[in-house]
């Protein structure tokens, strides 16, 4: 099975808007902290999807010009592959949306790695921290919820 999705980290001052996934019981991301995003619907581009998902989850309306397409992250777990289009954006807006997936919270970027995150998310969060990092491709191979291998632009990375 192959899925296409998007993920966005919205920056305001020195914080990212994070979603603490707490509301759905049957959620692979339960209790994890993530950016905003979701799966592409038929006919959508990654830009269309992330703009729609951002409004649905946060009530923040972004234009394509506000988005920076930072990388493509491929998650592999057995016969499941998800290609996640990773974006960043800056805003001065506050979110007023009520998200049915969890709680939205502005988190200081210096504290991100203290949160309950997927191990692979720690890799791409370190990459997007520097706005001058060029577009990248990151392949993350998981088994039973544990990161087994990672490849940045085709090169094997050491995984703890």
N, C-alpha and C positions, 0 to 999 in steps of 0.2 A: 504494500500500500504506500502510495506517495501523496503527501499533503503539502500544500503551499500555505504559508502563514506570514504574518507581519509582527514586528515588535518595535515599540517606540519608547525611547527614554526622553521625556520632556524635562528640560532644565529651566529652573527659575532661580536666579541668583546662584547660590552654591548648593542647590538641592535638585534631586530628580523626583518626579512624581512616580511613586511606586504603588503597586497593587498587592496587598497581602491577601492571598487566595485562601479564604476561610469559609466560604458559604456553601460550596457544593461538596457533598459527601463523596461522590464518585468522581474525584478530580485528581488526575496524576500530579497536579501542581499544588495539592492541598497543603496549606501551611507555608508554602514558599512565597517569596517576594519576587515580583516580576514587574516589567514595564507594562505598557498598554498595548493591546493588539489582539489578533485573532486570525481565523482562517479566511482565505480569499473565497468569495462567492463567485459563482459562474459569471464570466464576463468582466470581472474586476482585474485591474492591474494592482501591483503592490501599493502604489500611491492611493488609488481609489479605496482600497481596503483599509489602510491605516488612517486615512481621513475619516472614513465611516466609523471605524472602531473607536477612534478617539472621541468623536462626538457622542457615540452610544455610551461609552464607559465614563466619560469625564465632563461632557458638555462643552469642552474646549473645541472651537472650530479653527482648524489650521488650513492654510493654503499650501499647495504643492511647493511654492517658493520658500516656505518656512522650513521645509523638511530637508534633511541631509541624509541621503542614502549611503550608509556606512559600510555595509557588508552583507554577505550571504552566509548564513549559518546552516549547515546540514546536520541534523540529528539523525543518527542511525541506531536502531535497536532491533536486532533480528531482521525480519522482513519489512519493518516499518521505517520509512524515511520521511522526514519533514524538512522542507527547505524554507527557512525563516528569513525573510527580508528585514534587515535591521536598520532602523532609522533613529536619528536624534533630531530634536527641535528645541528652540528656546521660546519662552513665552513670559509675559508679565501677568497673564491671566491666572485666576485661581480656578480650581475645578469646583463645579457646583453639582456635578452628577452624582447619582446614587448608583453604585455598581452592584449588579446582582451576583458578582463573582467574589467580592470581598471588600475590604476597606482600602480607600485611597489615602495616601499620606505623602507629604513632602519629606524626603529623607536627605539629610546632609550627605553629599557625595563622599566625604571623608569617612562616613559610617557604613557605607554600603556593604562592605565585606564582612561586617559584623552580623548581617541579616542571614536568615535561613534561605540560602540560594542553591540552585543547581551548581555543581562543580564547574561545568562548562560555561555557565553564565559569568563566573568569576573571570574567565579568560577574556570573553568579549567585552565585559565591563572595563577591564584594564586597557583594552585596545581603544574603546571609544572615549576614554577619559581625556585623551589627547586629541583635540580637533584636527590636528595636522596629520594624523594617521591615515594613510591612503586606504581606499576601498580594499576590503580583504574577503577571502573565502576561508571559512573555518568549518572543518568537519569534526564532529564529536560523536564518538561511538560509545554507546551505553549498553550495559547488560545488568538486568535486575536493579535498575536505578543507580548504578555506579558507573562513573566515567572510566572507560578502559583505555581509550586511545583518543588523541587529538592531533589534527593536521592543520597547520596554518599555511595557506597558499600552497598546499600540496606537500609541505615539509612536516615530518613527524615532530611532535612536541613531546617533551617529557611530562608524563602524568604521574602525580603522586599516588 
